[in-house]
């Protein structure tokens, strides 16, 4: 099932999981500045990248292979 903007997603993080809401979907290689760091993900139509806002307001950039619907 495809993940879209507004979907809740989760991913493995440490010994648990991270969760958040997809704010933007990228279908080409992208670089996003998050907390003084530039994060880059390769992306395409088959394996997009997602800018995700966590409940605490922090953002992360994840590839489709790293996340699943919550």
C-alpha positions in Angstrom: 0.0 0.0 0.0 1.4 3.4 -1.0 2.3 6.0 1.6 1.0 9.5 1.0 1.3 12.9 2.5 -0.6 13.0 5.8 -0.1 9.3 6.5 1.2 8.1 9.9 4.3 6.0 9.6 6.8 4.2 11.8 10.4 2.9 11.5 12.9 1.0 13.5 14.9 3.2 15.8 17.3 1.9 18.4 15.5 -0.8 20.4 12.1 0.6 19.5 10.3 2.5 16.8 10.0 6.1 15.7 6.6 7.5 14.5 5.4 10.5 12.7 3.3 12.0 9.9 4.5 12.3 6.3 4.7 16.0 5.4 6.2 15.7 2.0 6.9 13.0 -0.6 10.0 13.2 -2.9 10.3 11.2 -6.1 13.8 12.3 -7.0 17.1 12.6 -5.2 16.7 15.2 -2.5 18.7 17.0 0.2 17.0 18.5 3.2 18.6 20.6 6.0 17.5 19.2 9.4 19.0 20.7 12.6 22.2 22.0 11.0 22.8 18.7 9.0 22.1 18.1 5.3 20.4 14.7 4.8 20.3 13.2 1.3 18.1 10.4 0.1 18.0 8.9 -3.4 14.3 8.6 -4.5 12.2 7.8 -7.5 8.6 6.8 -8.3 9.1 3.3 -7.1 11.0 4.1 -3.9 10.2 7.7 -2.8 11.7 9.5 0.2 9.5 11.0 2.9 9.9 14.1 5.1 8.3 13.1 8.4 7.4 15.2 11.4 7.6 13.4 14.7 5.2 14.1 17.5 7.9 16.2 19.3 8.1 18.4 16.2 11.5 17.1 15.0 11.8 16.2 11.3 13.4 13.2 9.7 14.0 12.1 6.1 13.4 8.5 5.4 13.4 6.2 2.3 10.4 4.1 1.5 12.4 1.0 2.4 12.8 2.3 6.0 9.2 3.0 6.9 5.8 1.3 7.1 2.3 2.6 7.8 1.6 2.9 11.5 
